[in-house]
């Protein structure tokens, strides 16, 4: 590890890690990746070593980056737009993603996982689509990339992974497509991470 270089404890497929990778790429912050496999050995995030670093096994890194390295900004200067960005981010990061997260799905029988994930994603996307129809420009809130966009793309990838029909969500699909064309979203993609399995690399 290089002295002074930030370290991101990351899992290639984690939507939380992906959000942070996008923020780091947008802000041109060079960092080291330390892979934490959420599946292997019952989940390496439960190891004593990792729990000593992060007892809750989760962090609010994007807000910290925004406070310490505010350019390019991920929260708009306009108070109303800033509120909308936080509302959309919260809808995804608190209202959808945790309900279909690995830790929840592992509590269910194998036969119920796909149905549950599809149900919670569809429920969340029904609300999100309505919100975005009123807030979106090129991206989630107007025409500037924001924290809401960092939350959206990984969640759409989760929806695709769980075979959710995205046809009813044209606004979500359009924004996602625009964002995936941006370099920061491409370099941070799960298929391009140090711990991506060879069969999933692009």
C-alpha positions as semicolon CSV with decimal commas, in nm:
position;residue;x (nm);y (nm);z (nm)
1;X;0,000;0,000;0,000
2;X;0,125;0,349;-0,082
3;X;0,147;0,586;0,213
4;X;-0,128;0,847;0,215
5;X;-0,331;0,681;-0,059
6;X;-0,696;0,616;0,035
7;X;-0,794;0,251;0,068
8;X;-1,135;0,128;-0,045
9;X;-1,245;-0,202;0,102
10;X;-1,458;-0,323;-0,185
11;X;-1,646;-0,613;-0,338
12;X;-1,677;-0,597;-0,716
13;X;-2,053;-0,664;-0,718
14;X;-2,146;-0,456;-0,413
15;X;-2,370;-0,166;-0,514
16;X;-2,248;0,028;-0,209
17;X;-1,886;-0,015;-0,321
18;X;-1,980;0,076;-0,676
19;X;-2,137;0,406;-0,564
20;X;-1,814;0,499;-0,387
21;X;-1,600;0,394;-0,685
22;X;-1,804;0,626;-0,909
23;X;-1,758;0,915;-0,664
24;X;-1,383;0,852;-0,646
25;X;-1,361;0,841;-1,026
26;X;-1,566;1,161;-1,070
27;X;-1,349;1,341;-0,816
28;X;-1,027;1,199;-0,972
29;X;-0,915;1,047;-0,642
30;X;-0,656;0,773;-0,685
31;X;-0,703;0,489;-0,437
32;X;-0,604;0,135;-0,348
33;X;-0,861;-0,145;-0,356
34;X;-0,862;-0,412;-0,087
35;X;-1,112;-0,680;-0,192
36;X;-1,358;-0,804;0,072
37;X;-1,548;-1,103;-0,064
38;X;-1,905;-1,087;0,069
39;X;-1,970;-1,453;-0,017
40;X;-1,647;-1,648;0,037
41;X;-1,593;-1,811;0,379
42;X;-1,938;-1,700;0,491
43;X;-1,855;-1,337;0,410
44;X;-1,512;-1,184;0,472
45;X;-1,683;-0,870;0,608
46;X;-1,756;-1,073;0,921
47;X;-1,389;-1,146;0,988
48;X;-1,237;-1,007;1,309
49;X;-0,989;-0,805;1,103
50;X;-1,261;-0,629;0,902
51;X;-1,492;-0,577;1,199
52;X;-1,207;-0,407;1,384
53;X;-1,192;-0,154;1,098
54;X;-1,567;-0,117;1,056
55;X;-1,787;-0,263;1,331
56;X;-2,114;-0,194;1,144
57;X;-1,963;-0,328;0,820
58;X;-2,089;-0,018;0,636
59;X;-1,991;0,348;0,596
60;X;-2,124;0,681;0,464
61;X;-1,822;0,753;0,244
62;X;-1,980;0,964;-0,031
63;X;-2,096;1,233;0,212
64;X;-1,744;1,243;0,358
65;X;-1,589;1,280;0,011
66;X;-1,833;1,559;-0,068
67;X;-1,739;1,744;0,251
68;X;-1,364;1,701;0,209
69;X;-1,330;1,718;-0,172
70;X;-1,624;1,920;-0,296
71;X;-1,534;1,937;-0,667
72;X;-1,693;1,828;-0,882
73;X;-1,990;1,857;-0,651
74;X;-2,229;1,565;-0,612
75;X;-2,481;1,773;-0,417
76;X;-2,624;2,078;-0,600
77;X;-2,579;2,427;-0,457
78;X;-2,951;2,498;-0,495
79;X;-3,122;2,391;-0,168
80;X;-3,432;2,248;-0,342
81;X;-3,225;2,043;-0,588
82;X;-2,997;1,929;-0,305
83;X;-3,303;1,807;-0,116
84;X;-3,429;1,620;-0,424
85;X;-3,089;1,452;-0,470
86;X;-3,089;1,338;-0,108
87;X;-3,451;1,217;-0,135
88;X;-3,378;1,006;-0,446
89;X;-3,053;0,875;-0,298
90;X;-3,238;0,776;0,018
91;X;-3,522;0,614;-0,174
92;X;-3,267;0,385;-0,344
93;X;-3,001;0,340;-0,076
94;X;-3,247;0,297;0,213
95;X;-3,576;0,200;0,052
96;X;-3,474;-0,051;-0,218
97;X;-3,116;-0,177;-0,196
98;X;-3,112;-0,300;0,166
99;X;-3,432;-0,501;0,111
100;X;-3,276;-0,704;-0,173
101;X;-2,926;-0,708;-0,029
102;X;-2,729;-1,029;0,016
103;X;-2,775;-1,028;0,394
104;X;-3,156;-1,023;0,354
105;X;-3,168;-1,276;0,070
106;X;-2,955;-1,519;0,270
107;X;-3,231;-1,530;0,534
108;X;-3,476;-1,667;0,279
109;X;-3,502;-2,005;0,116
110;X;-3,326;-2,030;-0,220
111;X;-3,665;-2,068;-0,393
112;X;-3,794;-1,733;-0,257
113;X;-3,494;-1,508;-0,324
114;X;-3,563;-1,410;-0,685
115;X;-3,933;-1,342;-0,623
116;X;-3,855;-1,129;-0,316
117;X;-3,583;-0,928;-0,491
118;X;-3,811;-0,861;-0,789
119;X;-4,097;-0,757;-0,561
120;X;-3,898;-0,502;-0,361
121;X;-3,719;-0,361;-0,666
122;X;-4,046;-0,322;-0,859
123;X;-4,210;-0,156;-0,560
124;X;-3,922;0,089;-0,525
125;X;-3,891;0,152;-0,899
126;X;-4,264;0,230;-0,925
127;X;-4,211;0,515;-0,680
128;X;-3,873;0,616;-0,825
129;X;-4,005;0,638;-1,180
130;X;-4,278;0,880;-1,067
131;X;-4,028;1,096;-0,879
132;X;-3,779;1,105;-1,169
133;X;-4,049;1,206;-1,417
134;X;-4,066;1,534;-1,221
135;X;-3,695;1,585;-1,141
136;X;-3,496;1,448;-1,432
137;X;-3,314;1,630;-1,704
138;X;-3,033;1,432;-1,859
139;X;-2,972;1,276;-1,516
140;X;-3,176;1,218;-1,198
141;X;-3,196;1,585;-1,098
142;X;-3,147;1,815;-1,392
143;X;-2,839;1,794;-1,613
144;X;-2,560;1,756;-1,355
145;X;-2,441;1,420;-1,223
146;X;-2,528;1,395;-0,854
147;X;-2,521;1,153;-0,565
148;X;-2,863;1,030;-0,682
149;X;-2,709;0,907;-1,007
150;X;-2,439;0,721;-0,815
151;X;-2,718;0,532;-0,640
152;X;-2,929;0,474;-0,950
153;X;-2,685;0,289;-1,177
154;X;-2,587;0,012;-0,931
155;X;-2,954;-0,039;-0,844
156;X;-3,049;-0,079;-1,210
157;X;-2,768;-0,334;-1,242
158;X;-2,917;-0,521;-0,944
159;X;-3,258;-0,510;-1,113
160;X;-3,111;-0,658;-1,431
161;X;-2,929;-0,924;-1,230
162;X;-3,257;-1,025;-1,065
163;X;-3,435;-1,027;-1,404
164;X;-3,669;-0,736;-1,331
165;X;-3,863;-0,620;-1,639
166;X;-3,755;-0,257;-1,683
167;X;-4,007;-0,180;-1,958
168;X;-4,242;0,010;-1,718
169;X;-3,958;0,244;-1,617
170;X;-3,859;0,451;-1,924
171;X;-3,717;0,742;-1,724
172;X;-3,498;0,513;-1,515
173;X;-3,377;0,333;-1,829
174;X;-3,301;0,657;-2,013
175;X;-3,102;0,809;-1,724
176;X;-2,915;0,483;-1,667
177;X;-2,814;0,465;-2,033
178;X;-2,687;0,825;-2,026
179;X;-2,485;0,761;-1,711
180;X;-2,328;0,439;-1,835
181;X;-2,182;0,635;-2,126
182;X;-1,971;0,841;-1,880
183;X;-1,614;0,731;-1,810
184;X;-1,650;0,740;-1,429
185;X;-1,936;0,491;-1,448
186;X;-1,744;0,269;-1,690
187;X;-1,415;0,244;-1,496
188;X;-1,603;0,178;-1,172
189;X;-1,822;-0,096;-1,324
190;X;-1,821;-0,434;-1,147
191;X;-1,689;-0,607;-1,461
192;X;-1,366;-0,401;-1,441
193;X;-1,255;-0,445;-1,079
194;X;-0,943;-0,617;-0,943
195;X;-1,156;-0,886;-0,775
196;X;-1,394;-0,946;-1,069
197;X;-1,395;-1,317;-1,152
198;X;-1,251;-1,387;-1,502
199;X;-1,586;-1,511;-1,636
200;X;-1,754;-1,179;-1,545
201;X;-1,485;-0,948;-1,683
202;X;-1,555;-0,719;-1,979
